[in-house]
Amino acid sequence: MWSPIGRLFSGKPPAMPGLGKSATDEDKLARLDLARATRRGLLPIAVAVALALPSTAGAFVSKFYIGPVGGGANNAGVEFKAHFRNKNAFQNGKRPRKVVDFGWFNVPIPGGCSDSSPAPSGFDMQVNDRRKFHGTFSVPQTNHTAIIHGRFKPHNRNRKAVGTLRLKGNFPGGCIDADTGPLDWVAHRGG
């Protein structure tokens, strides 16, 4: 008696596929049952994997922050977006990964001028493990620079960020070689 897969078979073994002879009906049914069983077993696994991946892969959350600069005189302020890894990181008070499009508006410059950043500014900064970020940027199509420092407050689940903004250079309106010095800013989420 010959037994290919644990089944008893009497007579000669079935012809091998590709050798010119067709397989028996029994072999066709055995292959069909194996395919059905494989599909039946793999389908729930494939569905579970497909449902789990979109919720964790590349699903960052972006939150908007806005607030006054230097006391808010002349409606001066800053605005930016913070990117969090995912919704859970945001809800659990984890630090953001990045500050995106940091901008300012109506910031007073010594000498009677004011300045606003281009929108969108493109001034992006990484946030370190201590929730701090900083950057020095040459403002496009101008002759001045912006120096930005900031940090997210940990005790209130990232509802607030504080820091300083310093603008140096030549500004429209006749302010030559001006320096604002560090101006304090406070930004709240969702302003």
Buried (B, 14 or more C-beta within 10 A) or exposed (E): EEEEEEEEBEEEEBEEEEEEEEEBEEBEEBEEEEEEEEEEEEEEEEEEEEEEEEEEEEEBBEBBBBBBBBEEEEEBBBBBBBBBBBEEBBEEEBBBBBBBBBBBBBBBBEEEBBBBBEEEBEBBBEBEEEBBBBBEBEBEEBEBEBBBBBBBEEEEBBBBBBBBBBBBBBBEEEBEEBEBEEBEBBBBBEE
